[in-house]
Amino acid sequence: MLNWLEDHLLDCPMKTLTGCDCPGCGMQRSILLMLRGDWTASIAMHPAGIPTAVLVLFLLAHLKWKFAFGAAVLKWMFIFVATITTINYLLKICLYGPCL
């Protein structure tokens, strides 16, 4: 199944139209690497990949079981993922330029 997912990754509209990476570029590959068990490569591909997967799993669990503080936890998890994504993107732009 992972091979099928790898063959059917979604194209990034921003990269397709402009040739520049978006803040989420590499997220799909990061999650696939995590699912394959290659945690180090997953973090190197996109540092927010693993936290995003945890956020989605917690969201699905919260929707099913309605945790008492689920909404607050999700809010802070989202802020954490957004912060990592923003820092990663700014570092990528500073180190490699806006378009790779």
Backbone torsions as a table, in degrees:
resi	resn	phi	psi	omega
1	MET	NA	-38.8	179.6
2	LEU	-63.9	-35.5	177.5
3	ASN	-64.3	-39.6	177.9
4	TRP	-63.6	-44.9	178.2
5	LEU	-60.2	-41.8	179.6
6	GLU	-62.7	-35.2	179.2
7	ASP	-76.8	-14.0	-175.3
8	HIS	-123.8	37.8	176.5
9	LEU	-66.8	145.8	178.2
10	LEU	-76.3	142.0	175.9
11	ASP	-78.5	143.9	177.2
12	CYS	-79.8	120.6	-179.7
13	PRO	-61.2	-38.6	-179.4
14	MET	-65.9	-43.1	179.9
15	LYS	-66.8	-37.9	179.5
16	THR	-65.3	-42.9	-176.0
17	LEU	-80.4	-38.4	-172.9
18	THR	-112.2	-19.6	-174.8
19	GLY	83.5	-0.3	-179.4
20	CYS	-102.6	144.3	176.3
21	ASP	-68.1	148.1	171.7
22	CYS	-99.1	171.4	-179.7
23	PRO	-60.3	-25.2	-178.3
24	GLY	-95.0	-1.1	-179.0
25	CYS	-58.8	127.8	-179.5
26	GLY	100.5	-9.0	-176.7
27	MET	-65.0	-45.5	-180.0
28	GLN	-60.6	-46.7	-179.9
29	ARG	-65.2	-35.4	178.3
30	SER	-62.6	-44.1	-179.7
31	ILE	-68.3	-38.1	176.1
32	LEU	-62.9	-41.8	177.3
33	LEU	-63.2	-38.6	177.0
34	MET	-62.7	-43.9	179.4
35	LEU	-64.6	-28.6	176.8
36	ARG	-79.6	-10.0	178.9
37	GLY	93.9	4.7	179.9
38	ASP	-94.4	77.4	-173.3
39	TRP	-64.8	-39.5	-178.8
40	THR	-64.4	-45.9	178.4
41	ALA	-66.2	-33.8	178.2
42	SER	-62.3	-46.0	179.7
43	ILE	-66.8	-37.7	178.8
44	ALA	-66.9	-35.6	-179.1
45	MET	-68.3	-47.6	176.5
46	HIS	-159.5	112.3	-175.0
47	PRO	-59.8	-20.8	-179.0
48	ALA	-92.7	2.5	-177.7
49	GLY	-62.4	-50.6	-178.9
50	ILE	-66.6	-47.9	177.1
51	PRO	-60.2	-33.2	177.5
52	THR	-65.9	-42.5	177.7
53	ALA	-62.2	-41.8	177.6
54	VAL	-63.7	-42.1	178.6
55	LEU	-59.9	-46.1	-179.2
56	VAL	-64.1	-43.1	178.8
57	LEU	-63.2	-42.2	178.2
58	PHE	-65.6	-39.8	177.8
59	LEU	-59.3	-47.1	179.5
60	LEU	-62.5	-41.4	177.9
61	ALA	-64.4	-41.7	179.6
62	HIS	-64.6	-39.2	178.9
63	LEU	-64.7	-33.1	-179.6
64	LYS	-80.5	-44.8	-171.1
65	TRP	-108.8	-4.0	176.0
66	LYS	50.2	66.5	178.5
67	PHE	-61.5	147.0	-176.6
68	ALA	-57.8	-46.9	-178.6
69	PHE	-109.3	24.5	-176.2
70	GLY	-59.7	-42.7	-178.2
71	ALA	-64.4	-41.3	179.3
72	ALA	-67.1	-41.5	178.5
73	VAL	-62.7	-44.4	178.8
74	LEU	-61.2	-40.2	179.0
75	LYS	-59.8	-47.8	-179.0
76	TRP	-69.8	-34.2	175.6
77	MET	-64.6	-41.5	178.5
78	PHE	-63.2	-43.7	178.1
79	ILE	-60.8	-41.3	178.6
80	PHE	-61.7	-47.7	-179.4
81	VAL	-65.2	-42.1	179.6
82	ALA	-64.1	-38.1	178.3
83	THR	-65.5	-46.4	178.7
84	ILE	-61.5	-43.8	-179.3
85	THR	-62.4	-43.6	-179.5
86	THR	-65.0	-47.0	179.2
87	ILE	-61.5	-43.4	179.2
88	ASN	-60.7	-43.7	-179.0
89	TYR	-66.5	-43.2	178.9
90	LEU	-63.6	-41.0	176.7
91	LEU	-64.1	-40.8	178.8
92	LYS	-61.6	-42.4	179.1
93	ILE	-66.6	-43.4	-178.2
94	CYS	-66.4	-39.2	-175.7
95	LEU	-82.9	-37.8	-172.1
96	TYR	-118.3	-5.4	-177.8
97	GLY	91.9	165.9	-175.3
98	PRO	-67.8	-30.5	-179.9
99	CYS	-123.3	127.0	-179.0
100	LEU	-90.2	NA	NA
